[in-house]
Every structure is written in structure tokens, then in C-alpha cells.
Amino acid sequence: MPNNLSFFAIHADDVGRAQAFYEKVLKWKFQPWGPPGFLTINTGHETDVCGALQMRHEIVPGLQLNGLECTFDVEDIDATAKAVVAAGGTVIMPKCEIPTVGWLIKIKDTEGNVLCMKQPARK
């Protein structure tokens, strides 16, 4: 399995304002999904990377994200967590399951960037 970008999230202080911006600028379509203030993004083609627009929040206590939150698919979430630590990164959110989506961890790389790694749910 390639470790490709599989998902991105845009964090916003005002989801409605951000939604209107991306609808006008990029012609994206939005659909509510899951918790309040969380919308999936259709960027225009069914094979495009899936995205979300969500309320800005602390992704872990004390860490608020400004910018894009990128998720990469991996084959083995536990092996990936070990590789992150061995390479000098930090697992900042331990493995959790998102039903029907898969297993997720959040990490900081050696440069302080926050990334998500996801082992997709088995179909």
C-alpha cells in the first residue's frame, strides 16, 4: 500500500464563512457529516482526495492547528507509530478508531508539523 495523502482538513474559526469562501473561489461542494461544525468537501471529482471543513479546536490539549491537517494512509498503524518515534517524531494522539473509517494517530514530525496517519478500515 502506498503511503499517499488520503484526506485533508481545513480548520476554521467560522465554518459558514469559510464554506462560502471555498464555494466561491474553488466551487467546492459541502455536506454535513458527524459532529456539528464538520462538513465533508467534494472538490469536484470522485477520485480527488477527500476533505473536511471543521471548527478550529485543540487537536490535543494545548495545541490548536492553523493551516491544513493532512492524513496519510498507512498499512499498519502500530508499526507506523513505532517508526515515528524511532525517527525522532512524537505521537501526540494515540491510536483511536473512527468507525467505518479506520484507526488514526496524530503525530508531530521532527520539524513540529502535525500530521495524521490512518490505517483504513477493512472492507
BANULO-19607 format. One record per residue (C-alpha): residue number from 1; residue in one letter; x, y, z. Coordinates in steps of 0.5 Angstrom, whole numbers, plus 500, padded with zeros to 3 digits. Each point is the difference from the previous one (the first is absolute). Layout:
BEGIN
> NUM | A | X | Y | Z .
...
This chain:
BEGIN
> 1 | M | 500 | 500 | 500 .
> 2 | P | 503 | 507 | 498 .
> 3 | N | 500 | 505 | 506 .
> 4 | N | 496 | 505 | 496 .
> 5 | L | 496 | 506 | 502 .
> 6 | S | 493 | 498 | 501 .
> 7 | F | 497 | 505 | 504 .
> 8 | F | 501 | 508 | 502 .
> 9 | A | 496 | 504 | 505 .
> 10 | I | 499 | 508 | 500 .
> 11 | H | 499 | 503 | 507 .
> 12 | A | 496 | 506 | 500 .
> 13 | D | 498 | 505 | 506 .
> 14 | D | 494 | 501 | 496 .
> 15 | V | 498 | 494 | 496 .
> 16 | G | 494 | 503 | 496 .
> 17 | R | 505 | 506 | 498 .
> 18 | A | 505 | 495 | 498 .
> 19 | Q | 495 | 496 | 496 .
> 20 | A | 497 | 506 | 496 .
> 21 | F | 508 | 502 | 498 .
> 22 | Y | 501 | 493 | 497 .
> 23 | E | 494 | 499 | 497 .
> 24 | K | 501 | 507 | 496 .
> 25 | V | 507 | 499 | 499 .
> 26 | L | 501 | 493 | 498 .
> 27 | K | 493 | 498 | 499 .
> 28 | W | 500 | 494 | 505 .
> 29 | K | 494 | 497 | 503 .
> 30 | F | 499 | 498 | 507 .
> 31 | Q | 496 | 495 | 504 .
> 32 | P | 499 | 500 | 508 .
> 33 | W | 503 | 494 | 503 .
> 34 | G | 501 | 497 | 507 .
> 35 | P | 500 | 506 | 506 .
> 36 | P | 497 | 507 | 499 .
> 37 | G | 505 | 504 | 496 .
> 38 | F | 503 | 495 | 496 .
> 39 | L | 499 | 499 | 492 .
> 40 | T | 503 | 496 | 495 .
> 41 | I | 503 | 503 | 494 .
> 42 | N | 498 | 498 | 493 .
> 43 | T | 506 | 503 | 496 .
> 44 | G | 497 | 499 | 493 .
> 45 | H | 502 | 492 | 498 .
> 46 | E | 498 | 494 | 503 .
> 47 | T | 507 | 498 | 500 .
> 48 | D | 503 | 506 | 504 .
> 49 | V | 503 | 500 | 507 .
> 50 | C | 494 | 500 | 505 .
> 51 | G | 500 | 506 | 504 .
> 52 | A | 496 | 504 | 506 .
> 53 | L | 499 | 506 | 503 .
> 54 | Q | 499 | 501 | 507 .
> 55 | M | 500 | 504 | 506 .
> 56 | R | 507 | 502 | 503 .
> 57 | H | 502 | 496 | 506 .
> 58 | E | 505 | 498 | 504 .
> 59 | I | 502 | 493 | 497 .
> 60 | V | 504 | 498 | 506 .
> 61 | P | 500 | 504 | 507 .
> 62 | G | 503 | 507 | 499 .
> 63 | L | 501 | 499 | 492 .
> 64 | Q | 496 | 504 | 495 .
> 65 | L | 501 | 499 | 493 .
> 66 | N | 501 | 506 | 495 .
> 67 | G | 500 | 497 | 493 .
> 68 | L | 499 | 493 | 496 .
> 69 | E | 499 | 494 | 504 .
> 70 | C | 503 | 494 | 495 .
> 71 | T | 498 | 493 | 501 .
> 72 | F | 504 | 495 | 497 .
> 73 | D | 498 | 492 | 499 .
> 74 | V | 505 | 495 | 503 .
> 75 | E | 499 | 493 | 500 .
> 76 | D | 502 | 498 | 508 .
> 77 | I | 498 | 506 | 505 .
> 78 | D | 504 | 497 | 505 .
> 79 | A | 506 | 499 | 496 .
> 80 | T | 500 | 507 | 498 .
> 81 | A | 499 | 503 | 507 .
> 82 | K | 507 | 496 | 502 .
> 83 | A | 503 | 503 | 493 .
> 84 | V | 498 | 507 | 502 .
> 85 | V | 503 | 499 | 507 .
> 86 | A | 507 | 497 | 497 .
> 87 | A | 500 | 505 | 495 .
> 88 | G | 500 | 506 | 505 .
> 89 | G | 493 | 502 | 500 .
> 90 | T | 494 | 499 | 505 .
> 91 | V | 494 | 497 | 500 .
> 92 | I | 495 | 506 | 503 .
> 93 | M | 494 | 496 | 500 .
> 94 | P | 500 | 492 | 501 .
> 95 | K | 496 | 496 | 495 .
> 96 | C | 493 | 500 | 500 .
> 97 | E | 494 | 497 | 496 .
> 98 | I | 496 | 504 | 496 .
> 99 | P | 494 | 495 | 498 .
> 100 | T | 500 | 499 | 492 .
> 101 | V | 506 | 504 | 499 .
> 102 | G | 506 | 496 | 504 .
> 103 | W | 505 | 501 | 505 .
> 104 | L | 503 | 507 | 501 .
> 105 | I | 506 | 503 | 503 .
> 106 | K | 502 | 507 | 500 .
> 107 | I | 508 | 502 | 500 .
> 108 | K | 505 | 506 | 501 .
> 109 | D | 506 | 499 | 495 .
> 110 | T | 507 | 502 | 501 .
> 111 | E | 498 | 507 | 498 .
> 112 | G | 494 | 501 | 504 .
> 113 | N | 495 | 499 | 495 .
> 114 | V | 493 | 496 | 502 .
> 115 | L | 498 | 494 | 495 .
> 116 | C | 495 | 495 | 501 .
> 117 | M | 502 | 492 | 498 .
> 118 | K | 494 | 496 | 498 .
> 119 | Q | 499 | 492 | 500 .
> 120 | P | 494 | 500 | 495 .
> 121 | A | 494 | 495 | 503 .
> 122 | R | 500 | 493 | 497 .
> 123 | K | 494 | 500 | 495 .
